[in-house]
Amino acid sequence: MQRKTLKKLYIIIAIIVAAACISGCGILPSKDLKAYTAEFYDCFDTVITITAYCRDQAEFDALSQEIHEELQYCHKLFDIYNEYDGLNNACTVNRKAGSGEFVQVPVKLVTLIEMGKQMYSETGGNVNIAFGAVTRLWHEAREKAESGADASVIPSEDVLREAAKHCDIDKIVIGQDCSVRLDDPKMSLDLGAIAKGFAVETVCGKLSSEKKMGILINAGGNVVPQGDKGMNKTGDRGVPWTIAIEEPDEKSGQPYADVLQIDGRKCVVTSGSYQRYFEVDGVRYHHIIDKDSLRPENRFLSVSVINRDSGMADAYSTAVFNMDLEEGRAFVEKTDDLEALWILPDGTHVESSGWAAYRKK
């Protein structure tokens, strides 16, 4: 059996922010501002990179601390595996599933659950925050595989189908005064398809208007800019961020699948099969589970989307990854403010009709 250890320090989308690149592109930071970067490793099992233009290191440190603390809070609130003192979180809701008891939770968790229900309806069930009974089986399989277990780690068809009986999103009940109840004792929330993107969007919403000039957050492939990157040599503002999407096809010989220019009103999110996976008998099992087969499907190496909202983009990238190409293209084309890039297992690139408008000229 071959296996690949889960990487905590992965970045699906690379951001071109080096000083050499900035000057080489003719882009200058705003007057009296300088680019600073920080990284954190303790949220959402990924690396969080913050890049911002600030007056000095002290200003940047205060800003990055504010962002980091909010992401840490969201990480704890949306955690389905661990509880924390003084905080009713997603794990608390799961633990009390089937008890008939409403759990009082912070409004942010209720808002995320409401969004999850909306995205379930909008994507035809290809994003399901009630899918925890199934995804937990694959989480356990990955942990066993990483410990060196054999092919017996793969959940059987019967076990998967039994678990799927406990994934009814209508059994997530939202009560009054920020409370939640799960009406099936064997069901559980899994917020992984939207939690990280929602958290970054929440952070950006909390930043005061004066701090929205020239900030970019990359949370393991959820790339969200706030404000423009600076000004060009003629003094014009509105210079977009340059964002490079990693090429997942190792045989291509290219570091980037595409290079985009994105302003502070859009974000880019990628879902992929090439970073978080394990292999058994030559078969790759990644972390994105199909609602019909109840297994990871290897239709694509990655799907990247562009949208105005990081939480919605997170959900869209997962949903489109779980659709076949024809269905996914139709979904993207009919959805407002959504573009996508698919990279197939043979390295072929397919893009939606409006994707090219964002490509770096």
C-alpha positions in Angstrom: 0.0 0.0 0.0 1.2 3.5 -0.8 0.0 6.4 1.2 0.7 10.2 1.4 0.8 11.9 4.7 -1.7 14.7 5.2 0.1 17.9 4.7 -0.7 20.7 7.2 1.4 23.2 5.3 -0.1 23.2 1.9 -1.1 26.1 -0.3 -3.3 25.2 -3.3 -3.1 28.7 -4.7 0.2 30.5 -4.8 0.3 34.3 -4.4 2.9 36.3 -6.2 3.8 39.0 -3.7 7.6 39.1 -3.8 9.1 42.6 -3.9 10.9 41.8 -7.2 7.6 40.8 -8.7 5.9 44.0 -7.5 8.6 46.2 -8.9 8.9 44.1 -12.1 5.2 44.5 -12.8 5.4 48.3 -12.4 3.3 48.2 -9.2 4.2 50.4 -6.3 2.6 50.3 -2.8 0.6 53.3 -1.8 2.4 56.3 -0.4 4.2 55.6 2.9 3.0 51.9 2.9 5.1 48.8 2.7 4.2 45.1 2.1 4.4 42.8 5.1 3.6 39.1 5.4 2.9 36.7 8.3 2.0 33.0 8.4 0.0 31.0 11.0 -0.3 27.2 11.3 -3.0 26.6 14.0 -6.3 27.2 12.1 -8.3 24.8 9.9 -5.4 22.4 9.5 -3.6 24.5 6.9 -1.2 27.5 6.6 -2.8 30.9 6.8 -0.8 33.6 5.0 -1.6 37.3 5.5 -0.1 40.0 3.2 -0.9 43.6 3.8 0.3 47.1 3.0 0.9 49.0 6.3 2.8 52.0 7.5 5.1 50.0 9.7 5.7 46.6 11.4 3.7 47.5 14.5 0.6 48.4 12.5 0.9 45.1 10.5 1.4 43.1 13.7 -1.8 44.5 15.2 -3.7 43.8 12.0 -2.4 40.3 11.6 -3.1 39.5 15.3 -6.7 40.7 14.8 -7.1 38.5 11.8 -5.4 35.5 13.5 -7.5 35.7 16.7 -10.8 35.8 14.7 -9.7 32.8 12.6 -8.7 30.9 15.8 -12.1 31.6 17.2 -13.9 30.4 14.0 -11.7 27.3 14.0 -12.8 26.4 17.5 -16.4 27.2 16.8 -16.7 25.1 13.6 -14.5 22.2 15.0 -16.5 18.9 14.8 -13.9 16.8 16.6 -13.1 18.8 19.8 -15.0 20.9 22.4 -13.6 23.9 24.2 -14.3 25.3 27.7 -17.0 27.9 27.7 -17.9 27.4 24.0 -20.8 25.5 22.5 -19.5 24.6 19.1 -20.2 22.2 16.2 -18.8 19.3 18.2 -21.2 20.1 21.0 -24.1 20.0 18.6 -23.0 16.6 17.2 -22.5 15.2 20.7 -26.1 16.0 21.6 -27.6 14.6 18.3 -30.9 12.8 18.9 -31.3 14.1 22.4 -34.2 16.4 21.5 -32.3 19.2 23.1 -31.6 22.5 21.4 -28.0 23.7 21.9 -27.4 27.4 22.3 -24.6 28.4 20.1 -23.0 31.7 18.9 -24.8 33.4 16.1 -21.9 32.8 13.7 -22.4 29.1 13.9 -26.1 29.5 13.2 -25.4 31.7 10.2 -22.9 29.1 8.8 -25.5 26.3 9.2 -28.2 28.5 7.5 -25.7 29.0 4.7 -25.0 25.3 4.5 -28.7 24.6 4.1 -29.0 27.2 1.4 -26.0 25.8 -0.5 -27.4 22.2 -0.2 -30.5 23.4 -2.1 -28.6 25.5 -4.6 -26.1 22.8 -5.5 -28.5 19.8 -5.6 -27.0 18.3 -2.5 -23.4 18.3 -3.8 -22.6 20.3 -0.6 -24.2 18.7 2.5 -23.2 19.9 6.0 -25.2 16.9 7.3 -22.9 14.4 5.6 -20.8 13.8 8.7 -21.8 10.2 9.2 -20.2 9.4 5.9 -17.2 11.7 5.9 -16.3 10.5 9.4 -15.7 7.0 8.0 -13.3 8.4 5.4 -11.6 10.5 8.0 -11.0 7.4 10.1 -9.8 5.5 7.1 -7.2 8.2 6.3 -5.9 8.2 9.8 -5.6 4.4 9.8 -3.9 4.5 6.4 -1.4 7.1 7.6 -0.6 4.7 10.5 0.3 1.9 8.0 -2.9 -0.1 8.0 -3.8 -2.3 5.0 -6.6 -2.2 2.4 -9.1 -3.1 5.1 -9.3 0.6 6.1 -11.5 1.3 3.1 -15.2 1.5 4.3 -17.4 -1.2 2.7 -20.4 -0.4 0.5 -22.8 -1.7 3.1 -21.2 0.5 5.9 -21.3 3.6 3.7 -24.9 3.0 2.6 -25.9 2.6 6.2 -24.2 5.8 7.2 -25.8 7.7 4.3 -29.2 7.0 5.9 -28.2 9.5 8.6 -27.4 12.5 6.4 -30.8 14.2 6.1 -30.2 17.9 6.1 -33.8 18.5 7.1 -33.0 17.0 10.4 -30.8 19.9 11.2 -33.3 22.1 13.1 -32.6 25.8 13.9 -34.5 27.0 16.9 -35.1 30.4 18.4 -32.4 32.4 20.2 -29.5 31.0 18.2 -30.1 27.3 19.0 -29.5 24.1 16.9 -30.8 20.6 17.2 -30.0 17.4 15.3 -33.0 15.0 15.1 -31.1 11.8 14.3 -28.8 10.3 17.0 -26.5 8.9 14.3 -26.1 12.1 12.3 -23.4 14.7 12.6 -22.4 18.0 11.1 -19.4 18.3 8.8 -18.7 21.9 8.0 -15.5 21.3 6.1 -16.8 22.3 2.7 -17.7 25.9 3.7 -16.2 26.6 7.2 -12.8 27.9 6.1 -14.2 30.2 3.4 -16.9 31.4 5.6 -14.4 32.2 8.4 -12.2 34.2 6.0 -15.2 36.1 4.7 -16.2 36.8 8.4 -12.8 38.2 9.2 -12.8 40.5 6.2 -16.3 41.7 7.2 -14.9 42.7 10.7 -12.0 44.7 9.4 -12.8 48.4 9.6 -12.9 50.4 6.3 -9.5 52.0 6.9 -7.9 48.6 7.1 -9.3 47.3 3.8 -6.6 48.9 1.7 -4.2 46.3 0.4 -4.9 43.1 2.5 -4.8 39.6 1.1 -5.6 36.4 3.1 -4.7 33.0 1.8 -6.2 30.2 3.9 -4.9 27.0 2.2 -6.3 27.8 -1.2 -9.1 30.3 -0.1 -7.6 33.5 -1.4 -9.4 36.7 -0.4 -8.2 40.2 -1.2 -9.5 43.3 0.6 -8.9 46.5 -1.3 -6.5 47.1 -4.1 -2.8 46.2 -4.1 -1.6 49.7 -4.4 -1.1 52.2 -7.3 0.8 52.1 -10.5 3.5 54.4 -11.6 1.1 57.0 -12.9 -0.6 57.1 -9.5 -3.8 55.3 -10.5 -5.3 53.2 -7.7 -7.2 49.9 -8.3 -4.1 47.8 -9.2 -5.3 44.1 -8.9 -3.6 41.3 -7.0 -1.7 38.8 -9.1 -2.8 35.2 -8.1 -1.2 32.1 -9.5 -3.1 28.8 -9.4 -0.8 25.9 -8.7 -0.5 23.3 -11.5 -1.6 20.0 -10.0 -0.4 17.9 -12.9 3.1 16.9 -11.9 3.9 15.8 -15.5 3.1 19.3 -17.0 6.5 20.8 -16.0 4.7 24.1 -15.2 4.5 25.6 -11.7 1.2 27.4 -12.4 -2.0 26.3 -14.1 -3.0 29.9 -14.7 -2.2 33.4 -13.5 -5.1 35.7 -12.6 -5.5 39.4 -11.8 -8.1 39.8 -9.0 -9.3 43.0 -7.3 -10.8 43.4 -3.8 -14.3 42.5 -4.9 -13.6 38.9 -5.8 -11.9 35.8 -4.3 -10.4 32.6 -5.7 -10.9 29.2 -4.1 -9.6 25.8 -5.3 -10.7 22.3 -4.4 -8.3 19.5 -5.3 -7.5 15.8 -5.1 -3.7 16.2 -5.1 -2.8 17.5 -1.7 -5.0 15.7 1.0 -5.2 12.1 0.1 -3.9 8.6 0.8 -3.4 5.6 -1.6 -4.4 2.0 -1.2 -3.5 -0.5 -3.9 -2.7 2.3 -6.4 -6.1 4.0 -5.9 -6.1 7.6 -4.6 -8.6 8.5 -1.9 -8.9 12.2 -1.4 -11.0 14.2 1.1 -13.9 15.3 -1.1 -16.7 12.7 -1.0 -19.3 12.3 -3.7 -22.9 12.3 -2.5 -24.0 9.4 -4.8 -21.1 7.0 -4.7 -20.2 8.0 -1.1 -16.6 7.8 -2.2 -13.9 10.2 -3.4 -14.2 10.4 -7.2 -11.1 11.2 -9.3 -12.8 13.1 -12.1 -10.5 16.1 -11.7 -7.2 17.1 -10.2 -8.6 20.4 -9.2 -11.5 22.9 -9.6 -10.9 26.6 -9.0 -13.7 29.1 -8.8 -14.0 32.9 -8.8 -16.8 34.5 -6.8 -17.5 37.6 -4.7 -17.9 35.7 -1.4 -15.3 33.4 0.1 -17.8 31.1 1.9 -19.9 30.7 -1.2 -16.8 30.1 -3.4 -15.7 27.4 -0.9 -19.0 25.7 -1.3 -19.1 26.1 -5.1 -15.6 24.7 -5.6 -16.6 21.5 -3.6 -20.0 21.2 -5.4 -18.5 21.6 -8.9 -15.7 19.2 -8.0 -18.4 16.6 -7.2 -20.3 17.1 -10.5 -19.2 15.6 -13.8 -17.8 18.1 -16.3 -20.9 18.6 -18.3 -23.1 19.1 -15.3 -20.5 21.4 -13.6 -20.2 23.6 -16.7 -23.9 24.0 -16.9 -24.1 24.9 -13.2 -21.4 27.5 -13.4 -22.8 29.1 -16.5 -26.2 29.5 -15.0 -25.0 30.8 -11.7 -24.5 34.5 -11.3 -21.0 35.8 -10.5 -19.3 32.4 -10.8 -16.4 31.3 -13.1 -14.5 28.0 -12.9 -11.3 26.3 -14.2 -11.3 22.5 -14.3 -8.0 20.5 -14.5 -8.7 16.9 -15.6 -6.5 13.8 -14.7 -4.8 13.9 -18.1 -3.8 17.5 -17.5 -6.5 19.1 -19.8 -7.7 22.5 -18.8 -11.3 23.5 -19.2 -12.6 26.9 -18.3 -16.0 28.6 -18.1 -17.0 31.3 -20.6 -16.0 34.2 -18.4 -12.8 32.8 -16.8 -10.4 34.4 -19.4 -11.5 37.9 -18.4 -9.6 37.4 -15.2 -6.4 36.1 -16.8 -3.3 38.2 -16.4 -2.6 40.0 -19.6 
